[in-house]
């Protein structure tokens, strides 16, 4: 039986997209299925470079179709930057292996500064490279400074002839071994302060570009490279000054959204394997799934995964509807990066507790999934960085709603142009949101939504009566605990919005919110134990603890959905 809430290659037919998008997505699935599980795993274990995959993508024009904005498409009707179909492809790549997703993801990052640039020649060059099947890279991080772009040591010196010469190293740069264009961030030696920043385009095949090594043991090529006296002409300069800084942050805004749907794909493939194994393993004379704790763990994994999908799908709509007067995506973006990817870790852990040693076996996808799922919360900013970012929106989101027209489901074949004209990367504290209570009110009749709403209301009371004072606001350890509580409220909000738009089974929704009630209680207890928590905050924390509403019949019905995943999909050998 195929579960309509999960991706299944056997039944996949994305009819909500236009014909060419459907063809490309289905062709990608078919390429992996024809390649087979044995080859997929062997390539992963042998750390083989992704040449065959990139040749397929080039032949189909996959990256060119999905990653060329309409303005650079020279009238091609199927080329556009469409977040909905990009998300669908992320999920497919995650389902078959994060190495494939990574080559695509860093191409997206490498293109970000180009599509934001006013340099028409560079944009035309990028579009041509995409049409030729080339990949791209994003030269931001450095070995010493990480992503601290204020401290870049990629230095550009004037050459006396109107150009520049770049010298310096970059580290953790995906596709740095093969990129036709590398967007590199640096600073001029002759200009002080932020006015000296430069984003420029480099070619990994240039003799002044030196590939040092792959810094990871993986098919992913996460490179260290060095430029030595690399010539940078006016035609190579993408951004200068503060605009270069903004281009870096706005590129990450676009790129880090992709991590959530990659995480979903990983979890989906692993879930088919885990449930099938557990259902067919006999222990003490009965199936493993007959044990109550096993059913609870697999059911929790399933509803968490459904929640990941609901949140991410709804976040797509806010990305696609964004504009200068609607920047709500700036909250939902780090939420997908932080919350959805850490939920993915929990999903894998719950299933791994059930299948135990099976999760290590080399002939299963699960062993790969258990490793790869760890990377996503740590890419494009750590969990802590994104939680700190989320906190900037808390007061306005909880307490100061603004009127907005309802955002519809956005699956239309449109170009998401605003993503490349986001403007200055500041002013987050002034972003306003629609009233989060509306989504909760629509499901007030669902027992655990109502119970969780009590906790959400309690958080509003915390912000108004027991919020961290000036001294505590410097205690990031305490603030991150508060951030986890706020993140749960936002997570629940978009889940409920998408549930209403899709007619989600209320049994599944109720079971999911039972999990969220437990999570909120756990984070409240964690806040209670923080060293700097005041007595008032400690009392609030214990008062916010709730027990989910238990309904054995509901849980049994949801378990039937999980049980039906057994044998629903197995990759062709």
Residue, then its C-alpha position, 0 to 999 in steps of 0.5 A: x500500500x502506498x501512503x499518499x503522505x510519503x514519496x514512493x518511487x513506485x507510484x510517484x507522478x507529480x501531476x501538480x507540476x507542468x509537463x516538463x517538470x513532471x518529465x524531469x522529476x520522473x526521469x530523475x527517479x527512473x535514472x536512480x531506479x535503473x541504476x539500482x541499490x547495489x550500485x548506489x551503495x557501492x558508489x557511496x562506499x567507494x567515494x566515487x565522483x558523481x560523473x555519471x550522475x552529472x552526465x545524466x543531469x547535463x543530458x536532460x538539462x536538469x540543472x539548467x531547467x530548474x536553476x536558470x531564472x526566466x530573465x536569464x533563460x533567453x525565452x526558454x519556456x521551461x527554465x525558471x527558478x521555482x522553489x516548489x519544484x526545487x524542493x521536490x528535486x531536493x527530496x528525490x536527491x535526499x531519498x537516493x543519497x546526499x552526495x547527489x543532493x550536495x552537488x546540486x545544493x552547492x551549485x545553487x549556492x554558487x549561482x546565488x551571487x551571480x543571479x543577484x548581480x547587475x553584471x549582465x556578462x556574468x549572468x549570461x556566462x552562468x546561463x551558458x555554463x548551466x546549459x552545458x551541464x556545468x556545476x557551480x561552487x560558492x567560495x565563502x568559508x575559510x579554514x581559519x575563519x569558517x563563515x566569518x566573512x568579516x575576517x576573510x583573508x582572500x585578498x584582492x590587490x589592484x593590478x595597475x591596469x583597472x583589474x585586480x589580482x586575488x590571492x588566498x584560500x577557501x575551505x569547505x567549498x563543494x564542487x571546487x574540483x569541477x565548477x565551471x564558475x566559483x563565486x568567491x568572496x574576498x576584500x580589496x587591500x586598498x579599501x578599508x572597511x565594508x566598502x572593500x568587499x568583493x564577490x567575483x567569479x573564478x574558474x576552477x580550470x584556470x592555471x592560477x586556481x589550485x585545488x588542494x584536496x577534498x577535505x572529507x572522505x566522501x563522494x562529495x568533493x568538499x574542497x580546499x582551493x587556493x588562488x595565487x595571483x588570480x586575475x579578476x577583470x571587471x567582467x568577473x566582478x559580481x558585487x562590491x562593498x556592502x552589496x557583496x556582504x548582502x549577496x553572501x547572506x541572501x544566497x544562504x537565505x536561498x540555499x539553506x532552505x534546501x536542507x529540509x527537503x533533503x532531510x525528508x527524502x533521507x528519512x522516507x527511504x530509511x523508513x521503508x527499510x526500517x518498517x519492512x525489517x521490523x514487521x518481518x523480524x520474529x523475536x520471541x515468537x512474534x513480530x518485533x512490531x508487536x511490542x508496544x515500545x516499538x509501535x510507539x517509536x515507529x509511530x512517533x517517527x512517522x508522525x514527525x516525518x509527516x510534520x517535517x513535510x507539512x511544515x516544509x511544503x507550507x514554507x515554500x508558499x511563503x518563499x514564493x509569495x515573499x516581497x519587500x513588504x512580506x519577509x515572513x520567509x526570513x523566519x520560516x527559512x531558519x526554521x526549516x534549516x534548524x527544526x526540520x533537519x533536527x527532526x530528521x535526526x530524531x526520526x532516524x534515531x527512533x527507527x534505529x532504536x527499533x532495527x538496532x544492528x540492522x542499521x549498520x549493515x552495508x547492503x542497506x540504505x539505512x546505514x548511509x542515512x544514519x550518517x548523512x542525516x547528521x550533516x544537514x543540521x550542521x550545514x549552512x549555519x549550525x543549529x545554534x546559529x539558526x536558533x539565535x536567528x529565530x529568536x530575533x522574530x519571537x516578540x513580533x511573531x507571538x505578540x504583535x501580529x499584522x494583517x496579511x491576505x492569506x497565502x495560497x498554495x504556490x505550485x504555479x509555474x512562476x519565477x521566484x524573482x524576489x529571491x534575487x533582489x532581497x535587498x539589505x540583509x538587516x532589519x529582522x526585528x521589524x519583520x511582522x507576521x500574521x496571527x499564529x492563533x488563527x491556525x490553532x483556532x481552526x483545529x481547537x477541536x483536536x485534543x492535542x492541538x488544544x493541549x499544545x495551544x495551552x503551552x503556546x499561550x503560556x509562552x506568550x505569558x513568559x515573553x511578557x512577564x518573565x522574559x530574559x533580562x539584560x544580563x540574561x540576554x547575554x547568556x546564549x545557553x539560556x536563550x537557546x532553550x527559549x528558542x526551542x520553545x518558540x520554534x515549536x510554536x512556529x513549527x506547529x503553526x505551519x503544520x496546521x496551515x498545511x493540514x487545513x490546505x491538504x485535508x490531513x487525516x485528523x488522527x495523524x494530526x492529533x498523534x503528531x501534536x501529542x509528540x509536540x506536547x511532549x517536546x514542549x514539556x521537555x524543553x520547558x524542563x530543560x529551561x527550568x534547569x538552566x544555571x541562570x534561570x530565575x525563580x520566576x522562570x523556573x516556576x513558569x517552566x514547570x507550569x508549562x509542562x503538559x501531558x498529551x491526551x491519550x487515545x488508544x483507538x487513535x494511536x491504533x489507527x495511526x499505527x495501521x498506516x505505519x504498518x502498511x509501509x512494510x513492503x510498500x517500497x524496496x529499491x530495485x537491486 
